[in-house]
Amino acid sequence: MRRVSLIHIFVVALVQGITEFLPISSQAHLILVPRVTGWCDQGLLMDIAVHVGTLGAVTAYLWRECLGMTQGAFDLARGRSTANGRLLLFVVLATLPVLAAGYAVKELIGMELRSLAVIAWATIVFGIVLWAADHWGVKLRRLEHMNWSSALVIGCFQAVALIPGTSRSGITMTAARLLGFERIDAARFSMLMAIPVIVAAGTLAGIDLFKAGNTQLTHAVLLATALAFVAAFVAIVAMMGWLRRATFTPFVIYRLILGAGLLIAMYGFGVSDSALTAACPS
């Protein structure tokens, strides 16, 4: 496994944990960390570790929903139609578009779409879209009002999050708000949708690591997992507490500031992708 310092582990775990479920794009932040700091990329095993931590956090926070969907799976196996079973199927349906899109554009995501320009403009544009959906969207529906068409629409929006800077949580919350879901319920369904996406991405990455013979469970990996878990759980609690009484506007403002800062760095100071990319040893 590539050696990384303690401060590197700390920063990556906190960035991943805090940004994974907030509508500000964890993918963009993880791309920016090595470019801004000059550090080498932390490597695939560390990426998996921090994602496992965030997966544990969202599962712990939504334990009632996760337990219910597990029961729903047994209900479906017995041929019974229940609310828990339908919620499970809605989450599965909403996951299919991003899996198909991810497979189709895998190479493009790895190269062209990871540029600073794409991240900056996606951060700004989809931040404005989130604000518009939240500002003009009605608040009529709760999670129990989810149906097949709504789940599919939100799932199709999720596929757009393959563009770095879009934010998977942000675009799915945007779609849910456009469909009339309450902010808190839009966030809950978005986080439920994250579970199979993280599992699928982690599984594929794990297969690559296994083939490469790089699956050593070190103290650094365990530390990254634990830090990401704590950071993600705290971020989820804070976000859900905020959305119970307020809007998505602070997240939109942050996105506009981040996107504008990147554009100023690029066009005002001539900062390029190559200038922010560390020369990392293999």
Backbone bond lengths (Angstrom), bond angles and torsions (degrees), N, CA, C in turn:
res aa  C-N    CA-C-N  psi(-1)  N-CA   C-N-CA  omega(-1)  CA-C   N-CA-C  phi
1 M - - - 1.454 - - 1.515 110.15 -
2 R 1.335 117.45 140.27 1.442 121.67 178.43 1.527 110.19 -60.98
3 R 1.342 116.80 134.67 1.457 120.61 -179.35 1.527 110.17 -76.47
4 V 1.333 116.43 133.19 1.450 121.33 175.80 1.522 107.66 -132.16
5 S 1.320 115.90 150.12 1.452 120.54 -177.72 1.528 110.60 -76.90
6 L 1.331 115.26 165.86 1.459 120.75 179.16 1.521 111.03 -62.48
7 I 1.326 117.24 -41.70 1.466 120.09 -179.96 1.527 110.61 -66.53
8 H 1.336 116.46 -34.31 1.468 121.04 177.04 1.529 109.76 -63.53
9 I 1.322 116.51 -46.94 1.467 120.98 178.04 1.517 110.68 -59.81
10 F 1.314 116.28 -44.64 1.460 122.29 -178.71 1.526 110.80 -60.25
11 V 1.325 116.98 -47.96 1.465 121.44 -177.75 1.530 111.24 -65.15
12 V 1.330 116.51 -47.82 1.469 120.12 -178.44 1.527 111.06 -62.36
13 A 1.335 117.06 -43.30 1.462 120.66 -179.63 1.527 111.19 -64.40
14 L 1.328 116.75 -41.86 1.460 119.83 179.39 1.525 111.20 -67.72
15 V 1.323 116.72 -43.66 1.467 120.19 179.90 1.526 110.43 -61.14
16 Q 1.324 116.52 -48.24 1.463 120.19 179.30 1.519 110.91 -63.19
17 G 1.319 117.01 -46.89 1.454 120.10 -177.32 1.510 112.84 -63.03
18 I 1.321 117.00 -44.69 1.468 120.44 -176.93 1.519 111.92 -71.69
19 T 1.317 117.64 -38.76 1.466 120.06 -171.58 1.526 115.19 -92.16
20 E 1.331 118.57 -14.37 1.467 120.51 -172.99 1.522 112.75 -57.25
21 F 1.329 117.76 -43.69 1.461 119.98 -174.18 1.520 113.67 -108.77
22 L 1.328 117.49 -5.87 1.459 120.36 172.55 1.529 108.56 -81.14
23 P 1.325 118.22 150.20 1.476 120.25 -176.46 1.517 113.35 -80.47
24 I 1.360 116.19 54.61 1.461 120.30 -176.86 1.527 112.54 -131.22
25 S 1.314 119.19 5.57 1.463 126.01 174.45 1.519 114.07 75.94
26 S 1.314 115.83 95.21 1.463 120.82 174.96 1.521 110.58 -67.91
27 Q 1.325 116.89 -34.43 1.464 120.43 -179.47 1.523 110.83 -60.65
28 A 1.326 116.81 -44.50 1.461 120.26 179.57 1.518 110.88 -63.83
29 H 1.323 117.42 -41.71 1.458 120.89 -178.58 1.533 111.36 -65.97
30 L 1.333 116.54 -39.85 1.465 119.19 179.35 1.530 111.56 -68.63
31 I 1.330 116.93 -31.26 1.459 120.30 175.82 1.525 110.15 -69.84
32 L 1.336 116.03 -37.19 1.461 120.61 -176.07 1.527 113.12 -75.65
33 V 1.344 118.00 -30.02 1.468 120.18 -174.99 1.526 112.60 -54.79
34 P 1.341 119.65 -54.94 1.476 118.04 -179.67 1.517 112.94 -67.30
35 R 1.332 117.27 -27.52 1.460 119.68 -178.57 1.534 111.33 -74.48
36 V 1.312 116.30 -38.89 1.460 120.20 -179.03 1.523 111.72 -77.23
37 T 1.336 117.03 -39.13 1.466 121.07 -175.93 1.520 113.37 -85.16
38 G 1.343 116.05 -21.58 1.457 119.31 -175.37 1.512 112.93 84.43
39 W 1.341 116.62 2.13 1.460 120.34 178.10 1.524 109.92 -73.12
40 C 1.326 114.75 155.88 1.456 119.89 170.30 1.522 109.02 -69.46
41 D 1.305 115.17 157.06 1.455 119.02 173.58 1.524 108.71 -59.52
42 Q 1.321 116.31 140.62 1.467 120.54 -173.55 1.518 113.85 -71.82
43 G 1.300 117.90 -12.49 1.453 120.85 177.16 1.521 113.39 96.27
44 L 1.329 114.97 160.34 1.457 121.21 -173.49 1.523 112.46 -66.20
45 L 1.319 117.60 -39.28 1.460 120.06 -177.98 1.528 111.01 -63.59
46 M 1.315 117.65 -40.45 1.462 120.82 178.31 1.530 110.54 -68.26
47 D 1.330 116.66 -36.74 1.470 119.70 175.79 1.523 110.75 -60.08
48 I 1.322 116.17 -43.91 1.462 119.89 178.79 1.526 110.46 -63.05
49 A 1.326 116.16 -40.53 1.463 120.56 -178.23 1.521 111.88 -60.11
50 V 1.332 116.63 -47.37 1.464 118.68 -178.34 1.527 111.37 -69.83
51 H 1.330 117.15 -30.82 1.463 119.22 176.71 1.531 111.21 -71.56
52 V 1.317 117.37 -34.95 1.463 120.05 174.53 1.526 109.74 -62.49
53 G 1.324 116.39 -39.52 1.458 120.16 177.58 1.515 112.28 -61.75
54 T 1.319 117.03 -44.98 1.469 119.65 179.54 1.526 111.43 -69.13
55 L 1.334 116.66 -33.73 1.466 120.11 176.22 1.526 110.19 -62.78
56 G 1.322 116.25 -42.85 1.456 119.64 177.61 1.513 111.91 -62.68
57 A 1.343 117.09 -37.59 1.462 121.27 -178.36 1.525 111.53 -66.44
58 V 1.328 117.13 -47.01 1.465 118.79 -178.07 1.521 111.20 -69.42
59 T 1.336 116.86 -33.73 1.460 120.12 176.75 1.525 110.76 -66.65
60 A 1.331 115.87 -39.37 1.465 119.79 178.71 1.525 111.04 -66.85
61 Y 1.335 116.99 -40.87 1.461 119.77 -178.66 1.522 111.43 -69.46
62 L 1.320 116.50 -41.27 1.466 121.32 -178.09 1.534 110.94 -100.52
63 W 1.330 117.04 38.13 1.459 119.97 -174.17 1.529 111.89 -62.08
64 R 1.312 117.71 -33.60 1.473 119.12 179.18 1.525 110.95 -65.48
65 E 1.340 115.88 -45.49 1.458 119.58 178.85 1.532 111.25 -65.14
66 C 1.337 116.17 -41.09 1.468 119.86 179.45 1.525 111.04 -64.93
67 L 1.330 116.61 -41.75 1.463 120.13 177.50 1.517 110.33 -64.52
68 G 1.340 115.52 -40.30 1.457 119.53 178.78 1.517 112.33 -63.74
69 M 1.331 116.77 -41.85 1.464 119.17 179.70 1.527 111.68 -68.79
70 T 1.331 116.37 -31.78 1.469 119.32 174.71 1.522 109.79 -63.23
71 Q 1.335 115.75 -44.64 1.463 119.37 175.51 1.517 110.77 -63.01
72 G 1.336 115.59 -37.27 1.459 119.91 178.32 1.511 112.76 -62.17
73 A 1.335 116.84 -34.24 1.464 120.38 177.74 1.523 110.51 -63.55
74 F 1.355 116.80 -40.74 1.470 120.13 177.44 1.524 110.29 -68.04
75 D 1.330 116.37 -36.43 1.464 119.53 177.63 1.525 110.89 -62.28
76 L 1.328 116.12 -44.32 1.463 120.38 179.62 1.524 111.11 -64.09
77 A 1.338 115.59 -38.95 1.463 119.75 178.89 1.521 111.77 -62.51
78 R 1.352 115.83 -29.33 1.465 120.32 178.50 1.524 112.40 -91.22
79 G 1.347 115.96 5.86 1.454 119.83 177.77 1.516 114.13 79.61
80 R 1.343 117.71 18.56 1.457 121.39 -179.11 1.529 109.86 -101.96
81 S 1.333 115.74 137.39 1.457 121.28 177.18 1.524 109.04 -98.61
82 T 1.347 116.33 113.11 1.456 121.54 -179.72 1.522 109.74 -128.83
83 A 1.323 116.70 166.79 1.460 121.37 179.10 1.528 110.54 -61.33
84 N 1.322 116.85 -40.66 1.468 120.48 178.84 1.526 111.49 -65.38
85 G 1.307 116.21 -40.23 1.451 119.77 178.60 1.516 111.98 -65.66
86 R 1.340 116.13 -40.86 1.465 119.58 177.95 1.522 111.51 -65.24
87 L 1.330 117.51 -39.46 1.463 119.89 178.05 1.522 110.38 -61.85
88 L 1.313 117.07 -42.34 1.463 120.86 176.98 1.519 110.79 -58.53
89 L 1.321 116.99 -45.67 1.459 120.91 -179.67 1.521 111.47 -66.24
90 F 1.328 117.50 -35.68 1.462 120.60 177.19 1.530 110.63 -63.40
91 V 1.326 116.71 -42.25 1.465 120.51 178.98 1.524 110.41 -65.18
92 V 1.321 116.62 -41.89 1.472 120.58 178.35 1.528 110.04 -62.80
93 L 1.326 116.88 -46.11 1.467 120.99 179.80 1.526 110.67 -60.72
94 A 1.323 116.94 -42.86 1.460 120.88 -178.49 1.524 112.36 -68.05
95 T 1.328 117.11 -17.81 1.462 121.39 -179.00 1.521 112.41 -85.76
96 L 1.313 117.58 -27.01 1.459 120.95 -173.31 1.527 114.27 -59.58
97 P 1.350 120.05 -43.24 1.476 118.54 -178.64 1.525 113.92 -60.10
98 V 1.342 117.85 -41.55 1.464 119.04 -177.74 1.526 111.27 -71.06
99 L 1.334 117.88 -32.24 1.458 120.19 176.59 1.522 110.55 -65.89
100 A 1.333 115.98 -43.48 1.464 120.06 179.13 1.524 111.26 -66.00
101 A 1.332 116.47 -44.54 1.460 120.50 -179.58 1.523 111.06 -66.54
102 G 1.334 116.62 -39.79 1.459 120.31 179.62 1.513 112.12 -61.96
103 Y 1.320 116.64 -40.90 1.462 120.90 178.21 1.527 110.59 -65.92
104 A 1.347 115.80 -37.54 1.464 120.17 -175.60 1.524 112.73 -71.07
105 V 1.334 117.25 -33.98 1.467 119.30 -173.75 1.528 112.02 -118.49
106 K 1.320 117.66 27.88 1.465 121.91 -175.85 1.521 112.50 -54.74
107 E 1.311 118.00 -47.24 1.462 120.70 -176.61 1.517 111.33 -68.17
108 L 1.333 116.85 -37.37 1.456 120.82 -179.22 1.514 110.70 -65.68
109 I 1.332 116.81 -39.83 1.461 121.15 179.46 1.515 110.24 -62.20
110 G 1.312 116.10 -37.36 1.452 119.75 -176.66 1.519 113.99 -71.49
111 M 1.316 118.62 -17.97 1.455 120.15 -174.13 1.525 111.76 -124.85
112 E 1.343 117.26 -84.49 1.452 121.92 -168.90 1.521 113.81 -60.33
113 L 1.326 118.16 -38.57 1.461 120.57 -174.03 1.522 113.85 -78.37
114 R 1.340 118.17 -3.75 1.458 120.10 -178.17 1.534 111.81 -95.22
115 S 1.318 118.20 17.46 1.459 121.13 -179.35 1.524 111.24 -77.56
116 L 1.328 116.21 157.83 1.462 121.31 179.26 1.523 111.31 -62.82
117 A 1.323 117.20 -37.33 1.460 120.52 -179.13 1.529 111.01 -62.56
118 V 1.327 116.43 -44.18 1.468 120.36 179.02 1.521 110.20 -63.04
119 I 1.326 116.92 -45.90 1.459 120.97 -179.44 1.527 110.59 -61.00
120 A 1.323 116.55 -45.57 1.465 120.84 -177.17 1.522 111.79 -62.66
121 W 1.328 116.73 -50.69 1.465 119.80 -176.84 1.521 111.98 -69.40
122 A 1.326 117.44 -37.85 1.464 120.07 177.81 1.526 110.39 -65.47
123 T 1.330 116.93 -39.76 1.467 120.96 178.38 1.520 110.66 -59.52
124 I 1.324 116.82 -43.96 1.466 121.20 -178.58 1.523 111.73 -72.69
125 V 1.326 116.49 -53.06 1.471 120.83 -173.72 1.524 111.74 -61.69
126 F 1.323 117.14 -48.32 1.457 118.65 -177.12 1.534 111.71 -76.49
127 G 1.322 116.82 -18.56 1.451 119.32 170.59 1.520 110.64 -68.03
128 I 1.334 116.38 -42.92 1.466 120.98 177.56 1.522 110.64 -64.47
129 V 1.329 116.63 -40.13 1.468 120.56 178.26 1.527 110.51 -62.54
130 L 1.331 116.94 -40.60 1.462 120.66 176.98 1.518 110.41 -61.55
131 W 1.321 117.29 -44.13 1.462 120.70 179.61 1.528 111.02 -61.43
132 A 1.351 116.45 -44.31 1.454 120.57 -179.14 1.528 111.14 -62.90
133 A 1.338 116.16 -44.58 1.470 119.76 -179.89 1.524 110.94 -64.50
134 D 1.315 116.31 -38.95 1.456 120.24 -179.07 1.521 111.44 -73.12
135 H 1.340 116.56 -35.84 1.465 121.18 -176.92 1.522 112.23 -74.14
136 W 1.330 115.66 -41.94 1.461 119.31 -175.80 1.528 113.71 -101.77
137 G 1.316 117.26 -10.83 1.454 119.33 -179.36 1.527 111.54 -70.74
138 V 1.319 115.33 140.73 1.462 120.00 177.12 1.528 108.86 -78.57
139 K 1.317 115.81 167.00 1.473 120.95 179.43 1.518 108.11 -125.80
140 L 1.333 114.61 86.13 1.455 120.02 -173.91 1.527 113.60 -122.35
141 R 1.325 117.09 -19.41 1.458 119.64 -168.43 1.519 111.79 -119.45
142 R 1.329 114.58 145.90 1.456 122.53 175.45 1.524 108.33 -110.95
143 L 1.329 116.40 173.88 1.458 120.42 -177.03 1.525 111.93 -58.97
144 E 1.333 117.12 -34.34 1.460 120.58 179.80 1.526 112.76 -68.15
145 H 1.346 117.11 -10.62 1.463 120.98 177.73 1.527 112.68 -92.80
146 M 1.334 116.98 3.44 1.464 121.07 178.99 1.526 110.16 -60.25
147 N 1.339 116.95 140.66 1.457 121.32 176.14 1.529 109.72 -134.53
148 W 1.316 116.46 -179.35 1.460 120.80 -173.88 1.528 111.88 -62.75
149 S 1.311 117.50 -45.12 1.463 120.16 -176.99 1.526 111.27 -66.54
150 S 1.324 117.14 -40.50 1.467 120.24 179.21 1.525 110.82 -64.10
151 A 1.325 116.85 -43.70 1.461 120.82 179.67 1.528 110.95 -61.64
152 L 1.337 116.03 -40.49 1.469 119.37 -179.59 1.524 111.09 -68.44
153 V 1.320 117.35 -41.10 1.469 120.93 178.99 1.530 110.39 -62.22
154 I 1.328 116.65 -47.52 1.464 120.03 179.11 1.527 110.12 -62.56
155 G 1.330 117.05 -38.29 1.455 120.91 177.65 1.512 112.52 -63.09
156 C 1.333 117.10 -40.02 1.466 120.68 177.94 1.524 110.82 -65.64
157 F 1.322 116.62 -38.48 1.463 120.09 175.28 1.526 110.37 -62.26
158 Q 1.329 116.69 -38.01 1.456 120.71 -178.79 1.529 111.41 -59.84
159 A 1.319 116.93 -33.42 1.460 120.56 -179.93 1.524 111.71 -61.61
160 V 1.331 117.19 -28.36 1.464 121.09 179.21 1.531 110.53 -64.92
161 A 1.332 116.94 -24.65 1.456 121.63 -177.63 1.523 112.79 -67.74
162 L 1.328 118.10 -5.08 1.457 120.48 173.41 1.528 110.63 -65.29
163 I 1.322 116.62 -17.55 1.466 121.32 174.78 1.523 107.80 -80.85
164 P 1.327 119.76 115.78 1.467 121.36 -179.10 1.524 111.45 -56.68
165 G 1.329 115.88 135.52 1.453 120.93 -177.85 1.512 112.84 101.03
166 T 1.338 116.81 -18.58 1.466 120.19 -179.09 1.518 110.77 -69.46
167 S 1.312 117.67 -46.92 1.458 126.76 -175.96 1.521 110.63 84.97
168 R 1.327 115.77 113.36 1.458 121.08 177.92 1.525 110.55 -60.68
169 S 1.317 116.55 -47.43 1.459 118.89 179.60 1.524 111.06 -67.08
170 G 1.333 116.71 -38.98 1.456 120.02 -179.04 1.518 112.91 -63.59
171 I 1.334 117.18 -45.71 1.461 119.80 -175.96 1.527 111.10 -72.34
172 T 1.332 117.81 -33.35 1.464 119.21 178.13 1.526 110.96 -73.31
173 M 1.323 117.54 -36.57 1.464 119.50 174.23 1.524 110.61 -66.33
174 T 1.315 116.91 -37.01 1.466 121.25 175.92 1.521 110.53 -58.99
175 A 1.331 116.08 -48.22 1.470 120.28 -179.80 1.524 110.98 -61.96
176 A 1.323 116.55 -43.70 1.460 120.02 -179.13 1.522 111.25 -64.15
177 R 1.332 117.08 -39.35 1.463 119.70 178.13 1.533 110.57 -66.81
178 L 1.329 117.12 -38.59 1.465 120.01 177.04 1.521 111.42 -61.68
179 L 1.333 116.14 -30.78 1.460 121.30 179.95 1.533 112.19 -85.95
180 G 1.330 117.61 1.09 1.453 120.94 174.02 1.513 116.15 94.60
181 F 1.332 117.89 13.67 1.461 119.68 -179.72 1.528 110.30 -81.36
182 E 1.324 115.84 145.08 1.459 121.82 174.46 1.530 109.25 -58.42
183 R 1.328 116.50 151.61 1.464 120.10 -177.95 1.527 111.45 -56.37
184 I 1.300 116.98 -46.22 1.453 121.10 -175.76 1.526 111.11 -65.36
185 D 1.323 116.87 -34.99 1.463 120.76 -179.99 1.525 110.89 -78.55
186 A 1.328 116.38 -33.44 1.466 119.83 173.53 1.525 109.95 -60.24
187 A 1.334 115.90 -42.08 1.467 120.41 179.42 1.526 111.17 -68.02
188 R 1.315 117.40 -40.64 1.466 120.71 -179.83 1.523 110.95 -62.07
189 F 1.320 117.87 -46.35 1.463 119.66 -179.15 1.528 110.40 -67.81
190 S 1.323 116.79 -37.04 1.462 120.36 177.15 1.521 110.90 -59.59
191 M 1.326 116.89 -43.03 1.466 120.04 -179.78 1.521 111.51 -69.86
192 L 1.330 117.11 -36.65 1.468 119.38 175.60 1.527 110.76 -62.41
193 M 1.328 116.25 -38.44 1.459 120.39 177.97 1.523 111.99 -65.82
194 A 1.331 116.41 -26.29 1.466 119.84 -179.00 1.517 111.82 -67.85
195 I 1.315 117.39 -28.91 1.464 120.64 -173.77 1.529 112.17 -60.47
196 P 1.351 119.52 -55.55 1.474 117.56 179.21 1.523 113.45 -66.76
197 V 1.341 117.47 -29.08 1.468 120.08 178.96 1.522 110.28 -66.62
198 I 1.338 116.89 -45.47 1.461 120.67 178.84 1.525 110.81 -65.17
199 V 1.334 116.26 -41.30 1.463 120.23 179.05 1.530 110.48 -62.42
200 A 1.333 116.71 -44.90 1.463 120.42 -179.03 1.524 111.35 -64.28
201 A 1.346 116.70 -46.16 1.463 120.12 -179.61 1.526 110.78 -65.20
202 G 1.325 116.67 -40.86 1.457 120.51 179.27 1.512 112.62 -66.05
203 T 1.321 116.29 -37.17 1.464 120.48 178.90 1.522 111.36 -64.87
204 L 1.332 116.07 -45.46 1.464 119.96 179.02 1.526 111.21 -63.18
205 A 1.336 115.85 -42.73 1.461 119.65 178.38 1.524 110.56 -65.85
206 G 1.328 116.85 -38.11 1.455 120.71 178.91 1.515 112.24 -64.30
207 I 1.314 116.39 -37.39 1.472 120.40 177.29 1.528 110.05 -62.97
208 D 1.351 115.79 -42.36 1.465 119.85 178.69 1.527 110.78 -62.08
209 L 1.342 115.76 -42.05 1.460 119.40 178.91 1.522 111.84 -65.11
210 F 1.323 116.08 -41.25 1.467 120.77 -179.33 1.524 110.52 -62.41
211 K 1.328 115.75 -42.11 1.458 119.80 179.02 1.528 111.14 -64.30
212 A 1.339 115.23 -32.66 1.459 119.58 -179.82 1.528 112.02 -84.59
213 G 1.332 116.86 -4.62 1.461 120.97 -179.26 1.510 113.31 69.58
214 N 1.339 116.86 29.71 1.474 120.86 -175.59 1.524 109.27 -119.95
215 T 1.327 116.73 70.68 1.459 120.66 -176.33 1.528 111.87 -124.71
216 Q 1.313 117.18 24.73 1.453 121.23 -177.72 1.524 111.28 -67.42
217 L 1.334 117.00 127.09 1.460 122.63 -179.84 1.531 108.38 -90.94
218 T 1.319 116.69 98.96 1.459 121.75 -175.77 1.525 111.03 -100.78
219 H 1.332 115.33 171.28 1.459 120.48 176.42 1.526 110.54 -62.46
220 A 1.322 117.42 -35.21 1.457 121.18 179.52 1.529 111.12 -63.19
221 V 1.325 115.84 -41.87 1.467 120.63 178.70 1.528 110.73 -63.74
222 L 1.326 116.91 -44.95 1.456 121.15 180.00 1.524 111.28 -64.68
223 L 1.334 116.57 -39.23 1.456 120.42 178.35 1.521 111.08 -64.61
224 A 1.324 116.70 -43.60 1.463 120.98 179.38 1.523 110.51 -61.81
225 T 1.318 116.67 -41.97 1.466 120.90 178.98 1.524 111.32 -61.81
226 A 1.335 116.15 -45.84 1.462 120.64 -178.32 1.528 111.36 -65.73
227 L 1.330 117.24 -44.08 1.456 120.63 -179.69 1.530 111.32 -64.07
228 A 1.325 116.36 -41.88 1.457 120.13 179.16 1.528 111.01 -64.52
229 F 1.324 116.37 -38.40 1.468 120.92 178.16 1.528 110.50 -60.04
230 V 1.326 116.42 -50.51 1.470 120.56 -177.69 1.528 110.78 -63.88
231 A 1.340 116.52 -45.93 1.461 120.35 -178.59 1.526 111.44 -62.88
232 A 1.328 116.83 -42.26 1.464 120.84 -179.41 1.524 111.35 -67.30
233 F 1.322 116.98 -42.04 1.468 120.08 -178.66 1.526 110.23 -64.18
234 V 1.322 116.88 -44.44 1.468 120.41 178.62 1.527 110.29 -62.76
235 A 1.344 116.88 -42.44 1.462 121.00 -179.74 1.527 111.25 -63.52
236 I 1.325 116.97 -40.57 1.464 120.70 179.06 1.522 110.57 -63.92
237 V 1.325 116.58 -47.91 1.469 120.94 -179.97 1.526 110.20 -58.77
238 A 1.338 116.46 -44.30 1.462 120.65 -179.19 1.528 111.00 -65.46
239 M 1.332 117.41 -44.87 1.456 120.11 -179.23 1.527 111.79 -63.58
240 M 1.328 116.78 -46.18 1.461 119.78 -178.05 1.526 111.02 -66.13
241 G 1.332 116.62 -36.52 1.456 119.61 175.65 1.514 111.52 -63.29
242 W 1.330 116.26 -40.32 1.463 120.82 178.93 1.523 111.19 -66.32
243 L 1.331 117.62 -45.54 1.468 121.32 -175.02 1.522 112.59 -69.62
244 R 1.320 117.86 -17.07 1.464 119.73 176.35 1.521 111.83 -69.52
245 R 1.342 116.57 -20.47 1.461 118.68 -175.32 1.529 113.79 -132.02
246 A 1.335 118.00 -4.14 1.464 119.43 -175.36 1.533 110.51 -145.62
247 T 1.335 115.66 -171.20 1.460 122.05 -172.61 1.526 111.96 -106.57
248 F 1.342 115.02 -177.54 1.463 121.40 177.97 1.530 112.60 -83.85
249 T 1.327 117.73 2.16 1.466 121.41 -172.67 1.531 114.32 -54.23
250 P 1.340 121.37 -43.41 1.477 119.23 179.61 1.526 113.01 -59.28
251 F 1.326 116.88 -35.46 1.464 120.26 178.47 1.523 110.28 -69.19
252 V 1.337 116.12 -37.20 1.462 120.60 178.19 1.526 110.25 -65.28
253 I 1.323 116.81 -43.83 1.467 120.80 178.89 1.525 110.46 -60.32
254 Y 1.320 116.81 -43.55 1.466 120.45 178.01 1.521 110.58 -59.69
255 R 1.325 116.59 -43.62 1.462 120.55 -179.59 1.520 111.04 -62.44
256 L 1.321 116.88 -42.49 1.462 120.25 -179.95 1.526 111.11 -63.88
257 I 1.328 116.89 -41.17 1.463 120.88 179.11 1.529 110.64 -65.41
258 L 1.339 116.53 -45.26 1.463 120.67 179.65 1.525 110.97 -62.95
259 G 1.321 116.46 -48.42 1.461 120.06 -179.43 1.517 112.11 -62.34
260 A 1.336 116.32 -43.52 1.464 119.99 179.39 1.527 110.52 -64.46
261 G 1.332 116.86 -39.63 1.460 120.35 178.36 1.519 111.89 -61.16
262 L 1.330 116.67 -41.09 1.461 120.20 178.53 1.526 111.48 -66.39
263 L 1.330 116.76 -40.41 1.468 120.00 179.03 1.520 111.18 -65.79
264 I 1.339 116.94 -40.27 1.462 120.48 177.89 1.527 110.30 -63.72
265 A 1.336 115.44 -41.91 1.467 119.05 178.61 1.520 111.16 -61.88
266 M 1.325 116.22 -39.53 1.462 120.30 -177.60 1.520 112.72 -74.27
267 Y 1.343 115.77 -52.91 1.462 119.52 -171.63 1.523 113.20 -93.63
268 G 1.339 116.82 -21.33 1.448 119.18 179.70 1.519 113.25 -92.01
269 F 1.353 115.45 -35.02 1.466 119.87 -176.90 1.525 112.75 -116.89
270 G 1.317 116.74 3.78 1.459 120.32 174.90 1.507 114.88 69.77
271 V 1.347 117.50 22.96 1.457 120.34 178.12 1.529 109.02 -72.13
272 S 1.322 116.48 129.48 1.458 120.75 -178.46 1.522 110.60 -114.98
273 D 1.313 115.70 170.09 1.477 120.72 176.74 1.519 110.54 -59.55
274 S 1.318 117.02 -42.68 1.461 119.77 -177.69 1.528 111.53 -66.76
275 A 1.333 116.76 -32.13 1.456 120.08 -178.93 1.519 112.01 -69.77
276 L 1.330 116.36 -24.54 1.461 120.46 -177.59 1.514 112.19 -101.90
277 T 1.295 117.59 6.34 1.454 120.35 -178.10 1.515 110.31 -102.80
278 A 1.312 115.88 121.03 1.465 119.81 -179.27 1.513 110.71 -73.26
279 A 1.328 114.86 145.73 1.473 119.76 175.57 1.547 106.60 -84.25
280 C 1.311 116.60 100.60 1.456 121.30 -173.36 1.514 110.74 -100.32
281 P 1.312 116.49 136.24 1.470 119.35 175.63 1.504 110.14 -71.57
282 S 1.302 116.36 151.96 1.470 119.71 179.57 1.515 110.15 -78.41
